[in-house]
Amino acid sequence: MNAAISIPDDGFALSQVTVQDCEPGQLAAFRDLNLAWIRRYFTIEAEDRALLDDPQTGVLEQGGIILIASWRGRDNQQHAIGTCAILRDGDGSTLQLAKMAVDERFQGKQIGKLLGRAAIERARQTGANLLRLETNSKLTPAVSLYEKLGFVHMPARESAYTRADVHMVVEL
């Protein structure tokens, strides 16, 4: 992540943010943004390493999608400030929203909402019927966001993550 990002005091405009498919040069931002939030709340698990150490192989080559939210800063450069992945889950009729992360300095500015909406739309475009996710109940703002995006709670299911105690789905 770029520690030199300076958020303007005169207001942040969501119109300065774009969400698009991750470009090869942005894979490090996908990793770094996710490692930052996971380390803040939990410990890195084996599945985290599998996806974050090599997202090209772990996500993209498996038919998944990585989205990046970029913000044009005062320096007129694009800075990756948020990300998420859409993972293939079985035959492709169900996908998984995973690894959603927003730079701590940009949390509370609707970046997660932008990413979530973009992820749902991209999942629809694949022809999938269902988008599922796993999260943790202590991430209250994230759970609330997912509910606002239309995700509903489901009974617990087996997970590769020990921290996953909330399971949600949205029909596409």
Backbone bond lengths (Angstrom), bond angles and torsions (degrees), N, CA, C in turn:
res aa  C-N    CA-C-N  psi(-1)  N-CA   C-N-CA  omega(-1)  CA-C   N-CA-C  phi
1 M - - - 1.451 - - 1.513 108.72 -
2 N 1.286 115.12 153.93 1.454 120.21 -178.51 1.522 109.26 -92.22
3 A 1.330 115.97 107.48 1.462 120.53 -179.26 1.518 112.22 -68.67
4 A 1.324 117.54 -13.61 1.458 121.40 -176.58 1.532 113.04 -85.12
5 I 1.331 118.03 -0.89 1.456 119.63 179.23 1.521 109.02 -62.20
6 S 1.321 115.70 129.74 1.455 121.45 178.02 1.524 108.23 -119.44
7 I 1.321 115.77 118.55 1.454 120.68 179.31 1.522 108.02 -83.13
8 P 1.335 118.08 128.04 1.460 119.83 -178.05 1.520 112.57 -63.33
9 D 1.328 116.00 140.19 1.463 121.81 178.54 1.523 111.59 -74.06
10 D 1.326 116.85 -21.12 1.460 120.56 -174.78 1.525 112.90 -84.08
11 G 1.310 116.91 14.08 1.455 120.09 176.77 1.508 112.45 114.16
12 F 1.286 114.11 144.24 1.456 122.40 179.22 1.511 107.55 -106.75
13 A 1.303 117.51 128.62 1.464 121.39 179.42 1.518 109.55 -106.03
14 L 1.321 115.67 122.07 1.453 120.67 178.33 1.530 110.72 -60.17
15 S 1.312 116.82 -23.51 1.465 120.17 178.15 1.528 112.13 -65.33
16 Q 1.327 117.48 -12.52 1.461 121.77 177.37 1.526 112.11 -84.77
17 V 1.330 116.44 0.16 1.463 121.55 -176.14 1.522 110.20 -110.25
18 T 1.322 115.90 135.94 1.459 121.79 174.47 1.525 108.22 -122.90
19 V 1.327 116.30 149.26 1.457 121.95 175.03 1.516 106.83 -120.24
20 Q 1.322 114.70 127.16 1.463 119.67 -178.81 1.522 109.77 -149.06
21 D 1.324 115.25 169.01 1.460 119.74 175.09 1.519 109.34 -60.83
22 C 1.302 114.43 142.60 1.462 122.09 -179.13 1.531 110.31 -64.36
23 E 1.308 115.21 135.62 1.457 121.16 174.06 1.526 107.87 -94.74
24 P 1.342 117.97 156.69 1.474 120.05 -177.28 1.532 114.08 -50.76
25 G 1.295 118.32 -37.46 1.455 121.29 -178.99 1.522 114.02 -73.07
26 Q 1.345 117.50 -6.51 1.465 121.50 -178.41 1.530 112.93 -102.54
27 L 1.322 117.95 1.64 1.466 120.28 -178.62 1.523 111.74 -63.27
28 A 1.323 117.53 -32.51 1.473 120.12 177.58 1.525 110.35 -66.42
29 A 1.324 117.95 -34.56 1.465 120.96 177.85 1.524 110.06 -67.08
30 F 1.327 117.54 -39.00 1.462 121.63 175.75 1.529 109.45 -57.15
31 R 1.316 116.03 -48.17 1.471 121.03 179.14 1.527 111.39 -63.62
32 D 1.317 117.07 -51.71 1.466 120.99 -173.35 1.522 113.03 -65.15
33 L 1.328 117.29 -41.92 1.469 120.17 178.57 1.531 110.78 -61.97
34 N 1.317 116.31 -41.11 1.454 119.90 -179.91 1.518 112.77 -71.55
35 L 1.316 117.36 -43.07 1.465 119.37 178.72 1.528 110.95 -60.09
36 A 1.315 117.28 -36.23 1.467 120.94 -179.00 1.520 111.23 -62.10
37 W 1.337 118.48 -48.57 1.471 118.85 -177.40 1.524 111.52 -73.04
38 I 1.330 116.77 -37.60 1.466 118.14 -179.33 1.527 109.81 -63.09
39 R 1.320 116.75 -45.14 1.466 120.01 179.52 1.523 112.11 -63.89
40 R 1.323 117.24 -30.27 1.458 120.91 -179.48 1.532 111.42 -68.13
41 Y 1.337 117.17 -34.68 1.459 120.58 -174.01 1.528 115.44 -113.89
42 F 1.307 117.71 -26.40 1.463 121.57 -170.41 1.533 109.84 -140.59
43 T 1.313 115.17 -162.65 1.461 120.76 172.10 1.527 107.43 -116.54
44 I 1.305 115.28 153.98 1.465 121.06 179.15 1.527 107.97 -70.85
45 E 1.318 115.82 129.57 1.466 121.47 179.65 1.532 109.84 -106.72
46 A 1.315 116.34 167.87 1.466 121.84 -177.85 1.528 111.60 -56.72
47 E 1.326 117.32 -41.46 1.466 120.23 -179.59 1.529 111.38 -66.31
48 D 1.332 116.86 -34.69 1.468 120.15 174.44 1.522 109.57 -58.62
49 R 1.325 115.37 -49.45 1.472 120.49 -178.72 1.522 111.17 -59.96
50 A 1.316 116.74 -42.39 1.468 120.63 -178.36 1.531 111.21 -59.80
51 L 1.326 116.76 -39.90 1.467 120.14 -177.81 1.526 112.84 -85.42
52 L 1.323 117.31 -36.23 1.462 120.25 -172.75 1.524 113.89 -88.53
53 D 1.319 117.90 -32.21 1.469 119.48 -179.80 1.519 111.90 -70.87
54 D 1.331 116.83 -29.33 1.461 120.94 179.94 1.527 109.44 -146.02
55 P 1.340 117.41 72.45 1.465 119.75 -177.89 1.527 113.39 -65.34
56 Q 1.299 116.98 -23.99 1.469 119.52 176.76 1.529 109.24 -59.58
57 T 1.331 115.86 -49.74 1.459 120.85 -179.48 1.523 111.64 -78.37
58 G 1.335 117.18 -46.11 1.456 121.67 -173.13 1.515 114.89 -72.65
59 V 1.332 117.34 -25.92 1.470 120.55 -177.82 1.526 110.92 -118.38
60 L 1.315 116.46 -64.23 1.463 120.93 -170.11 1.527 113.53 -65.32
61 E 1.334 117.58 -45.08 1.464 119.70 -178.95 1.524 112.44 -72.50
62 Q 1.321 117.19 -10.78 1.465 121.98 176.14 1.530 110.88 -94.03
63 G 1.332 116.83 8.12 1.455 120.95 179.53 1.510 113.86 89.12
64 G 1.329 117.58 9.94 1.450 121.69 179.14 1.520 112.48 -85.14
65 I 1.305 115.12 176.80 1.465 123.35 -177.75 1.520 107.62 -131.25
66 I 1.309 116.84 140.33 1.456 121.47 171.65 1.518 107.23 -118.13
67 L 1.317 116.47 128.37 1.462 121.97 176.50 1.521 109.20 -107.30
68 I 1.325 115.39 144.97 1.464 122.20 178.42 1.526 108.67 -125.86
69 A 1.328 115.78 129.99 1.464 121.38 170.76 1.522 106.49 -94.05
70 S 1.324 116.20 123.40 1.465 121.94 -178.48 1.514 109.66 -117.46
71 W 1.322 114.59 143.70 1.465 121.73 179.49 1.522 108.85 -122.14
72 R 1.335 115.57 133.75 1.461 120.86 176.29 1.524 107.96 -86.10
73 G 1.318 115.86 110.49 1.451 121.79 -176.22 1.512 113.46 -83.88
74 R 1.315 115.10 -177.73 1.472 121.27 178.48 1.515 111.78 -58.07
75 D 1.325 115.46 -29.14 1.467 120.62 -179.87 1.531 111.84 -78.05
76 N 1.333 116.49 3.20 1.459 124.10 -179.91 1.528 112.67 64.87
77 Q 1.318 116.43 19.52 1.460 122.42 177.12 1.529 109.00 -104.48
78 Q 1.328 115.88 152.60 1.459 121.44 174.73 1.523 108.91 -83.91
79 H 1.328 117.06 130.70 1.460 123.10 178.78 1.524 108.50 -121.40
80 A 1.322 116.98 129.50 1.463 121.34 176.04 1.516 108.21 -71.79
81 I 1.341 116.16 119.56 1.465 120.29 -177.24 1.528 112.56 -120.60
82 G 1.309 116.90 -4.98 1.453 120.58 178.76 1.508 110.71 -162.99
83 T 1.319 115.49 160.14 1.453 119.55 -177.92 1.520 110.96 -160.46
84 C 1.308 116.10 162.07 1.461 122.46 169.50 1.521 107.82 -160.82
85 A 1.317 114.50 163.24 1.459 120.41 177.62 1.521 108.84 -122.70
86 I 1.315 114.45 152.55 1.456 122.19 171.97 1.520 104.80 -119.65
87 L 1.318 116.10 115.50 1.454 121.77 -175.39 1.518 111.04 -102.77
88 R 1.308 115.96 143.65 1.469 120.03 172.58 1.514 107.91 -69.48
89 D 1.308 116.06 141.35 1.458 121.76 -177.90 1.524 107.20 -133.73
90 G 1.295 116.98 97.37 1.465 120.32 -179.59 1.516 111.77 76.91
91 D 1.339 116.25 -128.68 1.463 121.43 -173.71 1.526 114.00 -79.84
92 G 1.314 118.20 -1.01 1.461 121.06 178.81 1.514 113.92 97.03
93 S 1.338 118.64 -8.45 1.462 119.46 177.16 1.528 110.84 -75.26
94 T 1.330 115.44 -21.64 1.456 121.78 173.10 1.516 107.90 -120.26
95 L 1.318 115.77 135.20 1.456 121.88 175.95 1.517 108.43 -119.07
96 Q 1.318 116.04 163.81 1.463 120.24 179.08 1.519 109.91 -121.24
97 L 1.325 115.30 127.24 1.460 121.53 171.28 1.523 106.18 -82.12
98 A 1.315 116.44 125.07 1.463 120.31 -175.18 1.523 110.04 -144.71
99 K 1.304 114.49 161.07 1.465 122.58 171.50 1.526 112.64 55.24
100 M 1.342 115.79 44.18 1.460 118.79 173.81 1.523 108.29 -82.00
101 A 1.313 115.45 126.26 1.462 121.03 -178.77 1.514 109.46 -145.80
102 V 1.333 114.98 141.98 1.461 121.36 176.28 1.523 107.49 -128.16
103 D 1.315 116.15 132.87 1.463 121.76 176.21 1.526 108.07 -48.48
104 E 1.314 116.16 131.55 1.464 121.40 -175.83 1.529 112.23 -53.14
105 R 1.321 117.50 -34.17 1.468 121.18 -178.93 1.519 112.89 -70.00
106 F 1.334 117.23 -14.69 1.459 121.73 -177.85 1.521 112.80 -112.74
107 Q 1.319 117.66 4.10 1.459 120.17 178.23 1.525 109.62 -68.24
108 G 1.317 115.09 146.22 1.458 120.55 -177.81 1.517 113.32 83.49
109 K 1.324 117.32 6.87 1.468 121.32 -178.41 1.536 112.05 -113.03
110 Q 1.343 117.12 20.39 1.467 123.59 175.59 1.534 114.58 74.69
111 I 1.323 117.76 12.86 1.470 120.37 179.17 1.523 109.57 -67.22
112 G 1.333 117.61 -43.33 1.454 121.11 178.39 1.520 111.91 -59.17
113 K 1.316 116.19 -39.86 1.467 121.14 178.44 1.533 110.59 -63.50
114 L 1.329 115.77 -44.20 1.474 120.08 176.83 1.524 110.88 -59.39
115 L 1.337 116.32 -46.98 1.463 120.73 179.59 1.522 111.14 -62.88
116 G 1.330 116.86 -44.14 1.455 120.51 -179.61 1.514 112.55 -61.32
117 R 1.321 116.35 -45.30 1.471 120.03 177.97 1.527 111.24 -62.69
118 A 1.327 116.12 -42.75 1.467 120.29 179.19 1.525 110.55 -64.09
119 A 1.324 117.32 -39.64 1.465 121.00 179.58 1.525 110.92 -64.82
120 I 1.319 116.76 -43.07 1.466 119.94 178.49 1.532 110.09 -61.96
121 E 1.319 116.68 -43.70 1.472 120.19 179.54 1.530 111.22 -63.88
122 R 1.330 117.34 -44.29 1.475 120.64 178.90 1.518 110.42 -63.66
123 A 1.334 117.54 -38.78 1.464 120.75 177.78 1.527 110.02 -63.30
124 R 1.328 117.43 -41.26 1.478 121.40 177.01 1.526 110.36 -59.81
125 Q 1.319 115.71 -42.41 1.467 120.78 -177.74 1.524 112.59 -62.03
126 T 1.326 117.35 -24.71 1.465 119.98 179.71 1.520 111.85 -78.21
127 G 1.332 117.08 -14.22 1.453 121.10 -177.05 1.519 113.47 91.29
128 A 1.320 117.11 5.13 1.471 120.54 177.94 1.523 110.14 -66.35
129 N 1.324 116.00 158.07 1.465 121.94 179.68 1.514 113.11 -100.00
130 L 1.334 116.42 -24.03 1.452 121.20 -171.49 1.522 109.91 -144.32
131 L 1.326 115.79 140.82 1.461 121.92 173.80 1.518 106.11 -120.52
132 R 1.323 116.36 123.15 1.451 120.51 -178.55 1.516 110.05 -115.00
133 L 1.315 116.40 165.20 1.456 120.55 175.27 1.513 109.93 -152.62
134 E 1.315 114.24 161.02 1.455 122.93 174.41 1.516 106.81 -126.50
135 T 1.321 116.76 139.29 1.451 120.91 177.35 1.521 108.33 -149.79
136 N 1.303 115.85 -168.26 1.453 120.97 -179.31 1.528 109.13 -122.94
137 S 1.314 116.41 140.91 1.461 121.68 -176.27 1.525 113.28 -63.48
138 K 1.326 118.62 -21.24 1.466 117.99 178.60 1.528 112.50 -77.84
139 L 1.320 117.01 -8.72 1.467 121.59 176.02 1.531 108.41 -91.15
140 T 1.307 115.80 62.08 1.465 123.04 -173.87 1.531 113.45 -53.32
141 P 1.344 119.97 -45.89 1.468 118.45 178.56 1.533 112.40 -61.59
142 A 1.316 117.47 -36.20 1.470 120.46 179.32 1.531 110.15 -67.25
143 V 1.319 117.41 -46.16 1.462 120.63 179.35 1.532 109.79 -60.07
144 S 1.308 117.27 -43.02 1.462 121.57 178.28 1.530 111.39 -61.85
145 L 1.305 116.41 -42.68 1.462 120.47 177.41 1.521 110.66 -59.78
146 Y 1.321 116.97 -47.93 1.464 120.24 -178.88 1.532 110.59 -60.50
147 E 1.323 117.13 -40.00 1.463 120.12 177.60 1.528 110.15 -62.24
148 K 1.325 117.53 -42.69 1.473 121.02 179.16 1.521 111.78 -64.91
149 L 1.324 116.86 -27.79 1.466 121.50 178.53 1.526 112.03 -81.21
150 G 1.335 116.98 -4.04 1.462 120.78 176.95 1.519 115.31 104.04
151 F 1.317 117.93 1.33 1.457 120.30 177.43 1.525 108.93 -71.33
152 V 1.328 115.88 143.31 1.464 121.75 176.84 1.531 108.69 -119.35
153 H 1.318 115.01 150.33 1.461 121.39 -178.73 1.524 110.35 -72.23
154 M 1.321 114.27 142.33 1.461 122.47 178.18 1.519 108.98 -125.07
155 P 1.324 116.76 161.47 1.468 118.51 175.04 1.531 110.32 -60.75
156 A 1.310 114.94 153.07 1.468 120.14 179.62 1.523 110.58 -58.49
157 R 1.309 114.72 148.88 1.457 120.86 176.28 1.516 108.02 -137.11
158 E 1.279 116.59 167.90 1.459 120.80 179.56 1.523 109.28 -63.45
159 S 1.325 115.75 140.01 1.459 121.12 -177.66 1.520 110.51 -136.73
160 A 1.315 115.19 152.72 1.463 120.67 174.15 1.524 111.16 -76.86
161 Y 1.337 117.07 -10.27 1.460 122.15 -176.83 1.526 110.61 -109.11
162 T 1.313 117.06 130.55 1.466 119.77 176.59 1.528 110.41 -70.06
163 R 1.321 118.68 -25.66 1.466 121.84 -177.01 1.533 113.35 -80.60
164 A 1.327 118.54 -12.24 1.468 121.67 -175.41 1.526 110.71 -76.43
165 D 1.341 116.20 106.62 1.459 120.52 177.10 1.533 112.14 -123.06
166 V 1.322 116.84 4.15 1.465 122.54 176.28 1.527 107.52 -127.50
167 H 1.328 114.68 129.48 1.467 121.13 179.24 1.515 107.38 -126.32
168 M 1.338 116.00 131.00 1.459 121.08 -175.12 1.532 109.31 -138.84
169 V 1.330 116.27 156.49 1.460 121.91 176.97 1.524 109.58 -141.87
170 V 1.333 114.08 155.19 1.460 120.99 170.19 1.511 106.91 -134.45
171 E 1.333 115.24 134.96 1.463 120.16 176.06 1.514 108.93 -76.62
172 L 1.321 114.77 140.60 1.457 120.11 179.22 1.508 109.18 -102.24
